[in-house]
Amino acid sequence: MLHSRAIPCVSVISVPEKVGTAEARNIAIRATKCDWIAFLDDDDEWFPEKLERQYRAALSSKRKYPIVFSRVSVRTPHGEFMMPRRGPLPDEGVCNYLFCRKTIFPGEVLLQSSNLFAPRSLLLQVPLRAGQRKWEDTDWLLRAQFIEGAGLEFVPSVLSVWHSEDSRRHTMSGSLDSQYLFEWAVSNRELFNDRGYSGVMLIRIAQEAARHRATKLFKPILREAVKRGSPDLVQVTWFLCGALPMTFLSDSMLSVFRKTLRRIGDRLRPH
């Protein structure tokens, strides 16, 4: 156990009961007096220059509330690769960046919690949603995008390491998690524009459902995407070529399939 006496600049806050990841972070944000906040999950890593590079990017930003992120080295049991392939376009908001994909190749975009760097004042205005079970960072980013002066800033260097399983895990909660994310998106429709809503359904939630073989969700996912969203060709292709194969391919075949798509995307990335 880490004690604050061991490292003078570290404060340890004991929470007497389980409050969940989001509220635990809110407690720390309220307690600190620092102007800037960065998260680090216990199984991820920062490079030594990570905070300095992001701090400089934040200071040079024209935004009042810059949300800074960079490329990440993603380490999995099947290999290591870099994400995201691209940063946001000028004035591209969180919703469009995450869910209005430009290509069908994995690795195009990423906003990962251990790589975020943001003003404490923004996190106080828009706390993380207490009780959020999954996608705490995505939910916060989508709500923060509506604050005037908030926006994304991208550092193209690899500044952190994300240890990801990158495989299909057959867990008892898997299908329940897929249902939870579907219900979360439906009940928070106002956080998305039309194209972003169909994107979160056909790309992110469909793949989550496929990963856990929750195929009964495919019909409501398609219905929501068509009825309340605005699907484009890229999103439909993601669903057909990204989500559906996960329901019948073995883990080894799926790994080869995704690696092949990723390599193609990397070769097509502008340099």
Buried (B, 14 or more C-beta within 10 A) or exposed (E): EEEEEEEEEEEEEEEEEEBBBBBBBBBBBEEBEEEBBBBBEEEBBBBEEBBEBBBEBBEEBEBEBBBBBBBBBBBBEBEEBBBBBBBBEEEBBBBBBBBBBEBBBBBBBBBBBBBBBBBBBBBEEBBBBBEBBBBBBBBBBBBBBEBEEBBBBBBEEBBBBBBBEBEBEEEEEBBEBBBBBBEBBBEBEEBBBEBBBBBBBBBBBBBBBBBBBBBEBBEBBBEBBBEBBBBBEBBBBBBEEBBBBBBEBEEEEBBEBBBEBBEBBBEEBEE
